[in-house]
């Protein structure tokens, strides 16, 4: 159970990082 929570947290974290990178790229292109 704890392992699943850790994996979920990691996935959520990487998703947040991805959206941050995407936002940064959008700002740089415009």
Secondary structure, DSSP 8 states (H G I E B T S, - for coil): -HHHHHHHHHHHHHHHHHHHHHHHHHHHH-
